[in-house]
Amino acid sequence: MPAYRLFYNVFAGVALLPILWLLWRDSGPWLWRWYGAMAWVLNGLALLATGLLLVGPGFYDLSEFLGLRQLRERRVLPEDQEPFRIAPLHRYVRHP
């Protein structure tokens, strides 16, 4: 079944939409708010995390990850064909 990974990714994305819609519709009150120097530190850390989130996918073959390559090449083997390698960020963080 060459489209299993693509199907899973589409299904997972669609299943996430109602949750995101509920969060947007009923945002509720703030749980906490930072002020002063702590706000600057934590907002800087959030900005760093956002940068890492944007840089991270560059270390993957996104066509393989999303399942587009398997569909295009009509692969029937369930194993991943991407070779094992350790990305720079994975040297410091455990990734399944």
ZABA-244906 format. One record per residue: residue in three letters; z, x, y of N, C-alpha, C in turn. Coordinates in steps of 0.2 Angstrom, whole numbers, padded with zeros to 4 digits, always signed. Last residue first. Example, Ala and Ser with C-alpha at 12.3 -4.5 7.8 and 13.67 -1.06 7.14 Angstrom:
residues 2
SER+0035+0064-0011+0036+0068-0005+0039+0064+0000 ALA+0039+0066-0028+0039+0062-0022+0039+0066-0016 
***
This chain:
residues 96
PRO+0093+0060+0050+0091+0058+0043+0084+0059+0041 HIS+0099+0073+0059+0094+0068+0059+0093+0066+0052 ARG+0111+0081+0069+0110+0079+0062+0105+0073+0063 VAL+0108+0093+0081+0109+0086+0079+0107+0085+0072 TYR+0103+0106+0082+0110+0104+0085+0112+0097+0083 ARG+0091+0107+0077+0095+0112+0076+0102+0111+0078 HIS+0083+0097+0082+0087+0095+0076+0091+0101+0074 LEU+0077+0102+0093+0083+0098+0094+0087+0096+0088 PRO+0066+0109+0087+0071+0113+0091+0078+0108+0092 ALA+0063+0104+0070+0062+0104+0077+0067+0107+0081 ILE+0059+0110+0055+0065+0109+0059+0063+0109+0067 ARG+0049+0102+0043+0050+0108+0048+0056+0105+0053 PHE+0039+0098+0029+0046+0098+0032+0046+0104+0037 PRO+0023+0090+0032+0027+0095+0029+0034+0095+0033 GLU+0018+0073+0028+0020+0078+0033+0025+0083+0030 GLN+0017+0064+0018+0013+0070+0017+0014+0075+0023 ASP+0029+0054+0010+0026+0057+0016+0022+0063+0015 GLU+0025+0044-0004+0028+0050-0001+0025+0051+0005 PRO+0017+0034-0010+0023+0032-0005+0026+0038-0002 LEU+0000+0034-0010+0006+0037-0012+0011+0036-0007 VAL-0012+0029-0004-0008+0025-0009-0002+0028-0011 ARG-0020+0030+0011-0016+0033+0006-0012+0028+0002 ARG-0031+0028+0020-0030+0024+0014-0026+0027+0009 GLU-0032+0034+0032-0034+0038+0027-0033+0034+0020 ARG-0027+0024+0041-0033+0026+0042-0036+0030+0036 LEU-0014+0022+0035-0019+0016+0035-0026+0019+0036 GLN-0008+0034+0038-0008+0032+0031-0014+0026+0030 ARG-0009+0035+0052-0013+0039+0048-0013+0037+0041 LEU+0000+0024+0056-0007+0024+0057-0011+0028+0053 GLY+0013+0026+0054+0010+0023+0049+0002+0022+0050 LEU+0022+0032+0063+0021+0025+0064+0017+0022+0058 PHE+0022+0045+0058+0028+0041+0059+0027+0034+0059 GLU+0008+0049+0060+0011+0048+0053+0017+0044+0053 SER+0007+0048+0074+0002+0044+0070+0005+0043+0062 LEU+0017+0057+0078+0018+0050+0079+0013+0046+0075 ASP+0024+0070+0072+0017+0068+0072+0017+0060+0072 TYR+0036+0076+0083+0034+0073+0078+0026+0071+0078 PHE+0039+0082+0095+0040+0086+0090+0038+0083+0083 GLY+0038+0072+0105+0033+0077+0105+0033+0082+0099 PRO+0050+0064+0104+0044+0062+0100+0038+0067+0100 GLY+0058+0071+0114+0059+0071+0107+0053+0069+0103 VAL+0056+0069+0127+0054+0075+0125+0053+0075+0117 LEU+0063+0057+0130+0056+0057+0131+0053+0063+0128 LEU+0076+0060+0126+0073+0054+0123+0065+0055+0124 LEU+0079+0070+0135+0078+0072+0128+0075+0066+0124 GLY+0079+0062+0147+0074+0067+0146+0073+0069+0139 THR+0090+0054+0144+0084+0051+0145+0078+0056+0144 ALA+0100+0064+0144+0099+0060+0138+0092+0057+0138 LEU+0100+0067+0158+0098+0072+0153+0096+0069+0146 LEU+0104+0055+0163+0097+0057+0165+0095+0062+0160 ALA+0117+0054+0158+0112+0049+0156+0105+0051+0157 LEU+0122+0065+0165+0122+0066+0157+0117+0060+0155 GLY+0122+0060+0178+0118+0066+0176+0117+0067+0168 ASN+0131+0050+0176+0124+0048+0178+0119+0054+0176 LEU+0142+0057+0174+0140+0053+0169+0133+0051+0170 VAL+0143+0064+0187+0143+0068+0180+0140+0063+0175 TRP+0144+0053+0196+0138+0059+0197+0138+0062+0190 ALA+0155+0047+0192+0149+0043+0192+0143+0048+0192 MET+0165+0056+0195+0164+0055+0188+0157+0051+0187 ALA+0165+0056+0209+0163+0062+0205+0161+0061+0198 GLY+0164+0039+0212+0165+0045+0214+0162+0051+0210 TYR+0166+0028+0198+0165+0029+0205+0166+0036+0206 TRP+0159+0017+0185+0162+0024+0187+0161+0024+0194 ARG+0164+0003+0176+0160+0006+0182+0163+0012+0184 TRP+0163-0008+0162+0166-0003+0166+0161+0000+0171 LEU+0156-0020+0159+0162-0018+0155+0166-0013+0159 TRP+0151-0032+0170+0151-0025+0169+0157-0024+0164 PRO+0146-0049+0164+0150-0044+0168+0150-0037+0166 GLY+0130-0054+0158+0137-0054+0158+0140-0049+0163 SER+0116-0056+0154+0119-0049+0155+0126-0049+0155 ASP+0107-0065+0147+0114-0066+0148+0118-0059+0148 ARG+0094-0060+0147+0095-0067+0149+0103-0068+0151 TRP+0095-0047+0141+0092-0048+0147+0094-0055+0150 LEU+0100-0050+0128+0104-0046+0133+0101-0046+0140 LEU+0090-0059+0123+0097-0061+0124+0101-0057+0129 TRP+0080-0049+0122+0079-0055+0127+0086-0058+0128 LEU+0084-0041+0113+0083-0038+0119+0083-0044+0124 ILE+0084-0050+0102+0091-0047+0104+0090-0044+0111 PRO+0071-0053+0100+0076-0058+0102+0082-0055+0105 LEU+0065-0040+0097+0064-0043+0104+0069-0049+0105 LEU+0068-0035+0085+0072-0032+0090+0071-0036+0097 ALA+0058-0040+0077+0064-0042+0076+0069-0040+0081 VAL+0047-0032+0082+0047-0039+0083+0054-0042+0082 GLY+0050-0019+0077+0050-0020+0084+0050-0028+0086 ALA+0050-0022+0063+0057-0020+0066+0056-0021+0074 PHE+0037-0025+0061+0042-0030+0059+0049-0028+0063 VAL+0031-0013+0064+0029-0019+0068+0035-0024+0067 ASN+0037-0005+0054+0038-0003+0062+0036-0009+0066 TYR+0032-0011+0043+0039-0010+0044+0040-0009+0051 PHE+0018-0009+0044+0021-0016+0044+0028-0016+0045 LEU+0017+0005+0044+0015+0002+0050+0018-0006+0050 ARG+0022+0007+0031+0025+0010+0036+0024+0006+0043 TYR+0012+0000+0023+0019-0002+0022+0023+0001+0028 ALA-0002+0002+0022+0000-0001+0028+0008-0002+0028 PRO-0006+0006+0009-0006+0011+0014-0003+0008+0021 MET+0000+0004-0006+0000+0000+0000+0000+0004+0006 
***
